[in-house]
Amino acid sequence: MEADHCDPRQQVHTLYRDHHAWLQHWLRRRLGNVGDAADLAHDTFARILDSRLPAVLHEPRAYLTTVARGILVNWYQRRALEQAYLEALARVPEDEAPSPERQLIILQTLHEIDAMLDALPAPVRRAFLLSQIEGLTYEAIAREIGVSLTTVKRYMARAFRLCLECME
């Protein structure tokens, strides 16, 4: 599929026309659900619309599966997060449970936090979680992950900057 002869929207249209049914079937085999497969196929093409296609796309299905796999991984992570939240919520006495509206806000906030953490490099994320979830001191984190105290401070500053950016 050559890109230099048509505009990007036309490229995506052609990619969609030629491969959407195949991609949806590929996703359905992995998910076992037609509705979720349709949603993720849509998300795949939406992501492609927001990005740049290569000048020449020799293997369109390989390209589609690469994009779709990333979306699929995010979808599984989101589902796991929702399931963990629902399990925790089930342990809360009914009279203490948040309202459905509050539950939705909490779940959306959890998704935002998860996306923010996912944007951090693995060592920075680990240091941040050790500090914020485990309550470890910076010195203990440095020993735990095998880096200097200065590096831990740099990691934490990076994580806190991202937190602030997400709050703006």
N, C-alpha and C positions, 0 to 999 in steps of 0.2 A: 504494500500500500504506500504509494508515494505521496508526500505531503506538499511538494513544491508546486503542484498544479491546482491546489484548491485551498480555500481558507480553512482555518482550524475547526470551525463549526461544521463545515461540510465534511471534513475528515471524520469527526466524531459521529456525524449522522451516518456516514458510510460504514463505519465500524459497528455502530449500533444495528443498522439494517442487516449487515452480513453476519453478525455474531451474537446478538442479544439472546436469541432463543437458545443457542448453544451454551452461553454463559449461565443463563438461568437454569438450564438442565444440569450443568456442572455443579452449581451451588445447591440445587435441590438434592442431588445425590449425597452431598456432604451434610446437609442440614435435615433432610427428611421432611421438609416442610415447604410447600409451594409458596405460601405467603411470605415467609422469611427470605426465601430464595429470590422472589420478585423484588422485595425491598432492597436486598443487598446488591442485586444486579443493577437496580436503579442507582444506588449509592456509588457503585463502581463507575458508571458512566458520568454521574455528577462530579466525581473526583477527577475523572479524565477531562471533563469540560473545564475544570478549574486549573488544570495543569497544562503543560505543553507536550504535545505528542512529538515523538522523534521525527526528524525530517523524512526518514524512510522507515516504515514499519514492516519488516520482513516477516515477522511471526506475530500476527495480531492476537492469536489465541494465547500465546505465551505471555504477551504483554497484558492481556486482560486477566489472566489467572494470577499474575504477579500483583496487580492492583487489587484484585478481588481477595487474594489471600491476606493482604494487609488489612482490608476491611473486615474480613472474617475473623482474624485474630482479635481485632478491637471489639467485634460483636461478642465473641466468646468471653473476653475479659469483662465486658459490660454485664453480660448475663450472670457471670460468676459473682460479680460485685452485688448485683441486685439480689441474687439468691442468698448470699451471705447476710445482706441487710434484712431480707424477709425472715431468715432463720433467727436472727437476733431479735427482731421485732416480735416473733412468735413467743419468745421467752419473757416478754414484758407483760405484766398483768394488764388485762383488758382496760381497766379503769385508769391505768397510767399511760396507755398507748397514745401516741400523738394522733391528731386528727388526720383524715386522708389527705387534706391539703398540706399539712405539715410534713407528712410522710413523703409526699411528692417533692417538696422543697428539700428535704434531707437527702433524698435519693439523687436529685439533680446536683446538690452540693457535693455528694460523694463522687459523682461522675466528673465534676470539675476538678476535684482534688486528684482523682485518679489520672486524669488527662495531664494535669500539671506535673505530677510525679513521673508520669511516663515521658515527659519532655526532658527530664533530667538524665544526664549520663548515669549509668548504673552505680559507680562508686559514690557520686554525689547523693543520689537517691538513698543508698544504703546508709550513709552517714546521717542524712536528715531523719530517716526513720528510726535509726538507733537513738538519736537524740530525742525526737518528739514522741515516739511510741514507747521505746524501752526506757527512756529517761537517763540514758548514759551521759556522763560528762564528756567533754571534748577529748580529754586525756584518755578515757576508757575507750572511746571510739577509735582514737589513733592506734591504741594497742590492738583492738579487735580487728581492724581492717588492715593493719600493717602499714600505716602512713604516718607522716610527721604531724605534730600538733598544728603547725602552720597550714598544712594541707587541709586538715579537718576544718580549720577556721575559714579557709578559702572556699571549701565545699559548702559550708553552712551559709556563708555570705551569698553564694550563688543561689542556693535554694531559697533563702529568704527574699532575695531580689525577685525571683520568679513569683513567689507568693504575693509580693507587693504588686507586681505587674498584673497578676490575675485579679487582684482586688480593685484595680482602677477601672 
